[in-house]
């Protein structure tokens, strides 16, 4: 069955070469991109999109304070993994990280080839990366401990993610630049979901 789906996917790609006036917009067909890497990865060294997540405490007292960004947590999602001999045989954690990084690559490619006035939040690639960030938040024990120790009087915890382009070339020195900044989302809803799942598991 899986071979039939892969064959149908490549058939759709072949048809797009002959029908240039139409674009496949179905989210279900778009999800097939998750199974195939972004081919720029194999082309040459260049700008690598990296996914970062940051948490701030939004002030509650004054408007001036609420406009400031008090970063209390920062994380680079999917950094380069350490090489290990036994990972040549069985390496599921790195494999899923590569698959998720592949979606970050696709989102970065969409951002670079899309009109500036287009609503990014409606893209399937954006929604998938947003879910990837949420799952990383739920699985991060350091972040859950930070939320449990946080005093609500210090502000509301919010998070956002960003895609930063970093030049992956040791022979050239260049400053990374931000390709995309997401809006802020409340951290409470994500962590409350994590707490409920943990409590249910302990029962």
N, C-alpha and C positions, 0 to 999 in steps of 0.2 A: 504493500500500500504506500509506503514511504517513497519507493522508487517511482510510483505513478505520480505522486505529488511533485517530486523534484522534476520529473519529465514535463509535467504540465507547466511548471514555473518557467523552465527554459523555453518552452513553446511560446509562452506569453512574451518573453523577452525577444524571441525571434520575430514575432509579429510586430513588435514596436519599431523594428528597423524599417518595416515597409509602411506602417501607418504612422507617419510623423505628426499628423495634425491632432491626434488624440493622445491623452495621457491617462494611465491607469491611476485612479484615485481611490480605489476600494481599500479600506484599512486592512481587510483580511489578506488581500494580495500583498499589501505593503509589509505585512509581518514576515513574509518570506525572506526579507532582507536580513533578518536576524540569523539566518542559517548560512549566509555567505559573507565573507569578509569584505571590507572596503579595499578595493584593489590598489589604492594609493599606498597601502602598507607595503606592497611588494615592489613598488615603482622605484623609489629612491629615498634617501634621507631627506627630511624636511621638517615642516612644522607639524608637531604632534599635538593633537587635542588632549588635554588633561582635565579630568573632572574633579572639581573641588567643592566642598560643602563647608559652610560657616554658620555659626550660631551667635546671635547677639541678644543682649538684654535691652529691650526697648523701654526707655524710661517712662514713668507714669506721672511725674510731678508737674513738669512744665512742657510747653511745646518745644522749647529750645532743646531740652534734654531728650525728648522723644525723637528728635531728628538726628541725634548723634548715634554712632554705631559703636557699641561696646562689645567687641568680639570676645567671647568666652570659650569658644571651641572652634578649631579649624582642622580639616582633614582632607588629605589628598586621597581620593578614592581610586583604587587600582594602581598603585605604584608598581614598579618593576619587581617581580617576585624573585626571591633567592633561588638559585639553582641547587638542586639536590639530585644525587645519583638515583635514588629510588623513585623520583618523580618521573623518570623515563617510562616506567611501567604503569603506574597508577597515580594520576594527578587530577582529581576531580575539582578541587578548589581553584586551581589555576585555570583549568579549562572553563569554568563558569565565569571567572573574572575576565578571561579573554573574550568570551561571548558578549559580556556586558560592555566591555571596552569597545567592542565592535559596533555596538549601537551608539556609543558616544562618537565614534568616527563617522557614522552615518549622519547623525544630527549635525555635527560640525560641517560636513559636506553640504547638507541642506541649507545651513545658514549662509554658507559662502556663495551659493548659487540661487538664492531666492531674492525676490524684491524686498526692499527695506520696509515697505508699508504692510507687509503680510503679517497676519496674526500667528505668532509662533506657537502659542498655547493650543492651537487646533491641530497641530501636526501630530501624526502618530509617533514619529521618532522622539518628539519632545515628551509626549505622555509616557513612553516607555522609559526614557531616561529619568523622568520624575519618579516613576515607580521604583527604579533601581536605587535612587537616592533614599527614598522612604524605607526600602528594605535594609539598606546599610545603616540607617538610623536605628531601626528596630534591633539590629544585630549587634550594635556597638555597646559594649558593657560600660565603657568609660563615659559615654554620653548619657546612658541611663542613670549612672551614679551621679553625674552632674545635675541632672534634672531632679533627682531625689533630694539633693542637698540645696537646691536653689531656693532662695527666699522670695516669695511673690512680691514682697515690698521693694525688691531691687529692680523689678520690671518684668515684662512679659518676654519669655524666650521665643525667639523667632529664628527661622533658618532660611537660607537660600543656597542655591547651587550655581556654579559658574563654570564655563568652559574656557580654559586658558590655552592659547597656542604657544608651545615652547619649541624652539628650534632644536631638532634632534640631529645635530651635526657637531662633532668635537672640534672640527677645524674652523668653525665660525662661532663668533660670540655675538649674541643678540639678546635684547631684552624681550621677555615674554609679554604678550598683550592679550587682553580679554576679548574673546569672541562673543560671549553671551553672558548676561546676568539675568537670573530668574527673579521674579518678585519674591517678597518675603511671605513665608507660610508659618502658621502657628505650630510650634513644636509640641504643644500639649496633646493635640489629637493623635499624633503619631506615637508618642510615648505612652499615652493612655491605652492605646491599642496593644502596645508591647506589654504593658503591665497586666492587662486582662489575660492575655495569652499565657504569660508566665504564671499567674495565679491559678489558672485552670490546669496547667500542667502539673503544679505542685499538689493539687487535690488528687 
